[in-house]
Amino acid sequence: MTRKGSCRTLAAALAAAALLGCRPGQPPAASQQAASQAPAAFQQAAGEPAAPEGGVVLFWEDFSGDTLDLGKWSYEQGVQRENDLQAYTPEAVAVEGGCLVITARRQGEAVTSGSIHTAGKFEFGPETRLSVRARVEGGYGGWPAIWLQAGRFTSQYPQEVWPAGGEIDLMEAYPPEAGFETTVHAYGPAGEHLAPHRAVEEADLSAWHLYELEWTGQQLRFFLDGRCYWEAPVADFTAPGGFMPFADGDNALFLHLNLAVQRQLRDGTPVDPAQLPPQMRLYVDSVRVTASRPDPDPVWVAFAQREVTVAQYENIQLRVHTDPAAADRTVHWSVDPPSVLTPSPANTVLGNLYAAGKGVAYVTVTTPSGGRDVCKVTVV
């Protein structure tokens, strides 16, 4: 999420896409349905969808419960980025009526909102398709976004490494400007910051839309309600030394869903908090990531116990089982929230953890090839 200049309209973007061989046509039936439905209130997505022929569903979320699934998602908290006016808080994130609801609120000079992401819990790379169905109740100063960030370059690393691992802003809006923009960030061959982008100014963000990214080893293709509006060759993003972040199968990205509030508009005008709407909202009713082909040799991983209760201040060990015949049996551990349970850094089948605070924590283990399991730990 960064500042960008003015962009072309959807019509121009579609014309350019056609020249690149990305020819918009009639959307598939599922996308036609998504485009035509614009409910005033919530609408729950129905059931887990089928994967493309020969592929697999890697990630599916329809927010069908009444709380956020912390086995899949983590909260951001506080002021995270340079132009943020708001402070992120978990209280601004709700799951209601089959939707994720993120609410930005103005209370005097204070502004709060919400942001969630899948870092350390789910990351993906080429040969995949991301689909997010969302709508926005926005207003002056809002900054809703659906975007991807490289897992190896998260906020724990120095900012100067960005955008070495790449960033893809699938949907980013800047009210009072109309519509939304799509941007790809990476380094170029001379070490310059590349940020090509396309505008879709005619899109009514208050209606439900299906935002999609088709990511192959050769192209990043972007769709709105089933129609392609931009195609970007991954070879255009080649950093010094030949590193191509969007062609490297080991460079996985994770997903952000957030509703920020701008500190200043893109023309440099400071945002007056007194002029902000009392509240703005981002609704998401489904997120899906599919692989165009299944992993030929996935390495599975599973907890010996999926629910554990421990006393505060105890050290505990959790064991996982994985494929004994796998050449790479590396297991990555992550914990949310770390204020309840503190993990050890070892990437082994035995995890040592410390019960630092009372509450519920979710421990996620993953393998490099996509194996995943979650354990719920209650600290009393």
N, C-alpha and C positions, 0 to 999 in steps of 0.2 A: 504494500500500500504506500504509494508515493505520489508526489505532485507531477502532473503532466499538463501539457498545453492543449490547445483546441484540436479537434479531430474532425474527420470527415463524417458525413451522415451515413445512415444505413444503406441508402441507395448507392452511394459511391463505393462503400465497402463491398456490397454485393457485386458490383461491376468488377472491382479488382479481384474479388474471389473467383469470379467466373474466368478471368484471364489466367488465374493460377490453376485452373482445373477443378475448383471447388464449386460445383454448379448447384445452386439451390433449386429444389423442386418441391413437390408435395411432401409433407412430413409423413412418417409412418403413422398407422392408426393410433398408436399409443400417444404419440406426440400431438396429433390432431385433437385428441380428447383433452390432453393437458392444456392445449392452447385455448380450447373453447370454454373450459370451466374456469370461472372466476368468482368463486363463492364469496359472499360478503363476510362470512364468519369462517370457522375452521372447517377443514375437510381432511379426513384421514385417508392416507393411501391404503389400498387394499392389498394385503398379502405380499410376500416376497416375490418379485418378478422373476421371470425366467431369464437365464443368461443367454447371450448370443449362441448360435449353433456352434458346438465344439468348444465353448468357453465355460467360465465359471464365475459365480458371484463372489467377489472378494470381500465386499463390505455392503451391508444393508441396514438402514435405519429408517423406521417410519414413525418414531416417537409415539408409540402406542401405549406406553406406560404413563405414570403420573410424575415421574422424576427423571432427571437426566441419567443415562446409563454411563457411569464413570468407568466401566470396563472398556468403553469405546472413546469417551471424551474427557477432556480436562478443561478447567476454567482458566482464563487469564484474569489477573487481578492488578489493580492500580493503573497508573498511567504508563502505557507500554511504548508509545511511539511519539516522534517529535511533534507532529501536528495534532495530536489528540488533545481535545479540550476535556473530555470525560475521564473519569476513573472507572475502570472495570470492576464489577462486583458480582459474585455468584447470585446474589438476590435479584439481579436484573434478568436472569435466565429462568424460564419456566417451561414445563411441558404440559400442555393443556389441549384437550380435544383432538389428539392425534397430531399436534403441531409443536415444534420448537417455537417459542415466543421470546424474543430478545427485546427488551423495552429500555429505551433511553429516556431519562427523566430529568427535568430541570426543577430544582428546588432552590430558589433564590439564585445565588451565584454558583452553587454547586451543580454539577452535571454528572450523572452516573449512567452506565450502560453495561452491556454484557458481551463476552467473547468466549467462544469455545474452540477447541482444536483437537486433533488426533495424534499429536506428536508423541512418539514412543509407544503408541498403541496401534496405530495403523498408518502405514506409509506405502506408497505405490510408485511405479515407474512406467516405462514404455509398454506398449501393447495393451492398453487399458482404455476404458471409457468411463468418465465421471458424469453422473446425472444428478442435478439438484433442482428440486421444484420449490419455488419460493415466491413471495410477494412482499411488498414494502408499504408501510404506512409512514411516509417520510414527511419532510418539510425542510425549511431553511436550516442549513448547517449540518444536516444529516450526512452520514458517510457509511452506508451499508456495503458489505463486501463478502464475496465468496471467492476464496483465493487459496493458493498452494505455495508452500515454502519448503525449501530443502531441509531435510531432517538433520543433516550434519552441520547446518549453519543456523541453529536456533538461537534464542536470546542469550544462551549461556556462553556463546562465543563473541569475540570482539566484533563490533558493528562493521569494521572496515572490511571484513571478509564478504559482506553482502555486496552484490548479488552473485557471488562465485558459484553457488550451487543452483542458482536459478530461482525465479519466482514467477508464478502464473496467476494473474488476477482475472478470473473468469467473469466476474461481475463486480463492478465498482461504480457507485453513483455519488454525485456531488450536488444535491439540491442546493440552490434553486435551478441548477442546470438540468435540462431534460434528458431522459433516458439513462444509459449507462455506458461504460467503457470496458474494453478487454485489453489487457496489457501483458506483455512478456518481458521480464527483466533478466539480463545476463551480461557477462563481460564479452567484449569483442576481441578480435585478434591483437589489437594494440593495447588491450587493457582498458578500453573505454566502456562506459556503462551504456548498454543498448536497452532501449525501452520502446520498441514499436507498439502501436496500439490502434484500435479501431473503435469508433463510436457507433452506438445504436440509439440514435436520438429519438426515434419514433416510438420506442417501447414505453408502454404505460406500466410503470413498476407497481402500481397499486393492484394490478391484475396478476393472477397466477401465471407464471412462466416456467418453462423447463429449460434450464441452463445446462449445456453439455460441452464437455471437452473430450474429443477423441485423440488419443495420444499414441502415435505409432513411432517406430524407429526412424521415420523419415519426416513426418509432419505433425504439427499441432493443428487440429481442425476444431473450430468453434461453431456451436449451433445454438439457435434460439427457437424453441418450439419445433425442433426437427429440421430447421432450415439452416444451412451452413452460410455464415456471413464472413468468415475469415479463415485463411489457411496460411500457416507460417512454417516454412521448412526448418527443421531442427538444425541443419547445417549452417543456417544463418547465425547461429549462436555458438560460435567457436572461440574459446578463450585462448590466451597465450599458452603455448605448449600443445595446442590441439584438443584440449578438453572440451567436450560438448555435453553440457549438463543434461540436455533433454534426449540424448542418444545413449547415455551411459546407463546400463541396466542396474548398476550398483548405486546410482544416485537417486534415492527415493525421496518423494515429497509427501508432506502431510497437509491435511485440509484445515482451513480456518473458516468459521462462520462468525461474523461479528457486525455490530452496529456501532461504529465510532461517531464522534461529533467533531467537526472541523474546528480547529483553533483559528484558522483564517481561510477565506475562500481562495480559489485558485488564482484570482486576479490580485491577491495580496491583501484584500480588505479584511481586517480583523472581524471575527464573528462576535456579535454583541449577545452575550448570554440572555439578556432581557428579551431579545427578539426570538429566541428559540421557542418552538412549540412546547407546551407542558410535557408532552411525551411523543415519541416516535417508536415504531415497531418494525422488526424484521420477523416474518413468519417463514418457517421451512417445514414442509410436511413429508419430505422423503429425500434420502441421500443414497445413491447406489454407485458402487464401483464394480465393473465387470472386467474380466480378462478376456481378450480375444482368443486366447488359447490356454488350455490348462498347463500348469507346471508339469513338465515331464517326470520330475523326480522330487516331489515335495517331501520335506522332512517334518514329520509330525512331532508335536510336543503336547504333554498333558500333565497336569498337576496330580500328585498322589491323593491330595485332598483339595476340594474346591471351596470349602467353607471351614474357617478356623476361628476359634475364639481364644484370646489370650489376655493376660493381665497387663495393665500399663507398666512400663519400665522393664518388661521382660525381653530377653533376647530369644528369638525363635528361628527355627530353620524350616524352610519349605523345600520339598523335593519335587522335581519334575522327571518324567520319563520321556525319552525321545528315541528315535529310530537307531538301534544299535549298529545297523549296517551303514549308516550315513557317513560319508567322508568328512563332512563338516557338521559337527554336533554343537556348534556354538549356540548358546541361548542368551537372548537379551532380556534383562529384567527392567521393569519400570513400575513405579508405585504412585498412586494418586489417592489422597493427598500425602505428600511426604511429611507433613506436620503430624500425622497420625502414625505412620510407619516409615522408618528410614531404611533404605536398602543398602546392601553392600555392592561394590562395583563389579564383582566377579561375573563373567559370562559362562557360568557352569550350570550343571543340573541341580546344584544345591545352593539355595539362596539363604543368606544370613541377614536377618532383619531385626530392628530394634523398635519396640512399641513405645513411641515417644509421647503420644497423646491419646486421649480417649476418643472413640468414634469408629467409623467404618472406613476401611481403605480397600482399594482394589489393586491386586498385584497382577500384572500382565507379563506373560512370557511370549517371545516370538523367536522364530528361526529365520535365517536369511532368505530361505525359499518361500516363506509365507505361512508356516505353521504358527498357531496362536492358541493360547488358553488363558483363562482368567480365574483367580482365586479371590474370594471375599474374606477379608480378615476383620473381625470385630474386636476392638480393644476396649476392655471394661476396667 
